[in-house]
Amino acid sequence: MTVTPGPPLDGDRPSADRPGRRRIPLRFRLLALVVVIVLLATATSNTRTWWAHRVHDMTGGSHSADFVIGLVIGLLPLVGIALGAIAGRNRRGRRGRRVLRMLWFGAVGFIVTDLLAPSLGRYGVSKSTTRVFDHDAPGYLAGVLTGDILWLVLLVVGFLRARAWWRRVTSRRGAPPVHGRDDPAASPRIIDI
C-alpha cells in the first residue's frame, strides 16, 4: 500500500493558484442581505405615511418649512456623494476607493429619498401615493421634486465638464486636434478669379 501526502479531497476545494470563480467577500454579502431586509420591511409598511405625519408634526403644516425639508430630502443623493468625496479626500490609498465611497454614500442617499417620498414613476401612475403628503405636508413633494431636478441638472453639468476636460487632456497627449466650425483650416477655400 502506498500513501501519497496531500490534503484529502484536493479536487473538491478551491485552490488559490487554480483559476476559477472569484468569491464575493462576506461583508458585501451581509450588506446586501441587510439592504434587502430593510427594503422588504419598508416596502410592506406605511413608511411614507409615517414620514408625512412626522413632517407635519415638525412643521405644524407650514408650507415653506415643508418645502425646505423636502428639498433636503431630494438633495440627499448629492449630499451623500459630497460626504463620500470629503471622507476620502485626505486618505492615502487608491483613488478608486474614494469613488466607490462616493457611489455608496450617494446610493444610500438615493434609497433614503426613495423611502421617504414617492418616486416620479409612481407619482405619474397613481396619485394616491401623494394624498397623505398633500394633506399633511403640502409643500414637501414640491421640495423633493425641486431637489431631484437640481441634482439631476448638476449631474448633467458635471458630466459635460468631465467630457470637455477629457477631450482637452487627450488632445494634449499628441492626439490630432479636432477641427471645428470656427477653425479656418477646416473651412473650404474660395478663390476669386
VEXRO-838956 format. One line per field, with one value per residue (C-alpha): x, y, z; residue number from 1. Coordinates in Angstrom, 2 decimals, always signed. Layout:
BEGIN
px (X_...);
py (Y_...);
pz (Z_...);
seq (NUM_...);
//
This chain:
BEGIN
px (+0.00_+1.35_+0.42_+0.59_+0.94_-1.61_-4.91_-7.90_-10.36_-7.99_-10.11_-13.19_-11.67_-10.90_-7.19_-5.53_-3.33_-6.12_-8.11_-11.78_-14.65_-13.99_-15.88_-17.78_-16.44_-18.62_-19.07_-20.63_-22.96_-24.07_-24.57_-26.68_-28.73_-29.35_-30.38_-32.82_-34.34_-34.73_-36.30_-38.71_-39.68_-40.28_-42.00_-44.70_-45.20_-46.51_-43.16_-44.28_-47.47_-45.47_-42.98_-45.75_-47.18_-43.70_-43.11_-46.48_-45.59_-42.23_-43.50_-47.04_-48.31_-46.09_-45.77_-42.29_-40.89_-42.36_-40.65_-37.26_-37.46_-38.49_-35.60_-33.12_-34.59_-34.47_-30.81_-29.72_-28.05_-25.95_-25.17_-24.13_-21.76_-20.25_-19.78_-18.12_-15.74_-14.91_-14.44_-11.90_-10.08_-7.04_-6.63_-3.76_-4.54_-6.16_-8.41_-10.87_-11.81_-12.82_-15.03_-16.53_-17.21_-18.90_-21.08_-22.03_-22.96_-24.89_-26.77_-27.70_-28.96_-30.98_-32.51_-33.48_-35.02_-36.99_-38.21_-39.35_-41.05_-42.92_-40.80_-41.60_-42.67_-45.12_-46.37_-47.11_-49.00_-51.08_-51.89_-52.96_-49.36_-49.30_-52.60_-51.11_-48.39_-50.91_-52.98_-50.29_-47.27_-48.44_-45.04_-43.00_-43.37_-42.59_-39.35_-38.43_-39.09_-37.01_-34.14_-34.32_-34.28_-31.41_-29.12_-30.00_-29.04_-25.79_-25.13_-25.55_-23.37_-20.70_-20.79_-20.40_-17.50_-15.77_-16.22_-14.71_-11.82_-11.19_-11.11_-8.73_-6.41_-6.36_-5.71_-2.56_-1.11_-0.40_-3.82_-4.67_-6.67_-10.36_-11.27_-14.47_-16.58_-14.61_-11.30_-10.12_-8.25_-11.49_-13.41_-13.20_-11.01_-12.72_-10.60_-11.99_-10.78);
py (+0.00_+3.43_+6.63_+9.92_+13.06_+15.81_+17.05_+14.77_+15.55_+18.06_+18.37_+19.48_+22.52_+25.72_+26.39_+29.80_+29.00_+27.47_+29.96_+29.81_+31.79_+34.80_+34.81_+37.83_+38.93_+38.19_+41.87_+42.62_+39.64_+40.74_+44.33_+43.13_+40.97_+43.91_+46.14_+43.52_+43.02_+46.78_+47.26_+44.38_+45.66_+49.21_+48.22_+46.39_+49.05_+52.59_+54.38_+57.30_+57.79_+57.75_+60.25_+62.58_+62.67_+63.33_+66.20_+67.67_+67.33_+69.07_+71.95_+72.42_+72.50_+75.40_+75.28_+76.83_+74.55_+71.53_+72.72_+73.09_+69.61_+68.18_+69.99_+68.48_+65.00_+65.48_+66.53_+63.54_+61.70_+64.79_+65.24_+61.58_+61.95_+65.10_+63.37_+60.42_+62.79_+64.66_+61.45_+60.11_+63.34_+63.18_+59.44_+57.66_+54.84_+54.26_+56.81_+54.04_+53.65_+57.30_+56.89_+53.72_+55.52_+58.35_+55.85_+54.04_+57.25_+58.51_+55.21_+55.38_+58.94_+57.80_+54.90_+57.19_+59.65_+56.87_+55.58_+58.99_+60.25_+58.62_+58.20_+60.13_+56.93_+56.03_+59.62_+59.52_+56.23_+56.82_+59.99_+58.01_+57.85_+61.63_+62.16_+61.85_+64.38_+66.78_+66.63_+66.63_+68.33_+70.35_+71.77_+68.63_+66.99_+70.25_+70.46_+66.84_+67.38_+70.58_+68.76_+65.86_+68.20_+70.20_+67.21_+65.82_+69.16_+69.17_+65.61_+66.58_+69.69_+67.61_+65.04_+67.70_+69.34_+65.98_+65.21_+68.56_+68.01_+64.55_+65.87_+68.65_+66.20_+63.68_+66.36_+67.47_+63.97_+64.11_+63.23_+65.10_+68.25_+68.21_+70.90_+72.77_+75.22_+78.22_+76.79_+78.48_+75.33_+73.35_+75.77_+75.42_+77.88_+80.20_+81.53_+84.51_+84.80);
pz (+0.00_-1.00_+0.86_-1.03_+1.08_+0.47_+1.73_+1.29_-1.48_-3.07_-6.20_-4.26_-2.60_-4.48_-4.66_-4.54_-7.53_-9.60_-11.70_-11.01_-9.63_-7.51_-4.26_-3.02_+0.37_+3.37_+4.30_+0.90_+1.16_+4.64_+3.47_+0.55_+2.91_+5.26_+2.34_+1.05_+4.51_+5.05_+1.62_+2.15_+5.60_+4.41_+1.17_+3.08_+5.73_+5.69_+5.85_+3.69_+5.70_+8.91_+7.44_+6.24_+9.76_+11.24_+8.80_+9.77_+13.46_+12.92_+10.78_+12.02_+8.43_+7.31_+3.54_+3.40_+6.14_+4.32_+1.13_+2.85_+4.40_+1.02_-0.66_+1.81_+1.28_-2.51_-2.33_-0.19_-3.12_-3.84_-0.14_+0.05_-2.90_-1.36_+2.00_+0.28_-1.51_+1.69_+3.71_+1.24_+0.47_+2.75_+2.99_+1.36_-0.95_-4.24_-5.86_-6.72_-3.07_-2.92_-5.97_-4.52_-1.23_-3.15_-5.01_-1.79_+0.03_-2.99_-3.23_+0.45_-0.08_-3.08_-1.12_+1.77_-0.68_-2.33_+1.03_+2.28_-0.89_-3.75_-6.85_-10.01_-11.76_-9.01_-8.89_-12.63_-12.38_-9.27_-7.40_-4.33_-3.12_-2.75_-0.94_+2.51_+1.66_+0.09_+3.26_+5.98_+4.37_+1.35_+0.31_+0.87_-2.56_-4.36_-2.37_-3.13_-6.85_-6.82_-5.09_-7.56_-10.55_-9.06_-8.54_-11.97_-13.57_-11.57_-12.74_-16.39_-15.96_-14.20_-16.99_-19.66_-17.81_-17.32_-21.00_-22.01_-19.59_-21.00_-24.55_-23.53_-21.74_-24.58_-27.19_-25.29_-25.40_-29.11_-30.44_-33.62_-32.91_-33.66_-36.20_-35.54_-37.49_-36.29_-37.43_-40.67_-41.71_-41.71_-43.95_-47.75_-49.61_-52.03_-54.86_-56.71_-60.29);
seq (1_2_3_4_5_6_7_8_9_10_11_12_13_14_15_16_17_18_19_20_21_22_23_24_25_26_27_28_29_30_31_32_33_34_35_36_37_38_39_40_41_42_43_44_45_46_47_48_49_50_51_52_53_54_55_56_57_58_59_60_61_62_63_64_65_66_67_68_69_70_71_72_73_74_75_76_77_78_79_80_81_82_83_84_85_86_87_88_89_90_91_92_93_94_95_96_97_98_99_100_101_102_103_104_105_106_107_108_109_110_111_112_113_114_115_116_117_118_119_120_121_122_123_124_125_126_127_128_129_130_131_132_133_134_135_136_137_138_139_140_141_142_143_144_145_146_147_148_149_150_151_152_153_154_155_156_157_158_159_160_161_162_163_164_165_166_167_168_169_170_171_172_173_174_175_176_177_178_179_180_181_182_183_184_185_186_187_188_189_190_191_192_193);
//
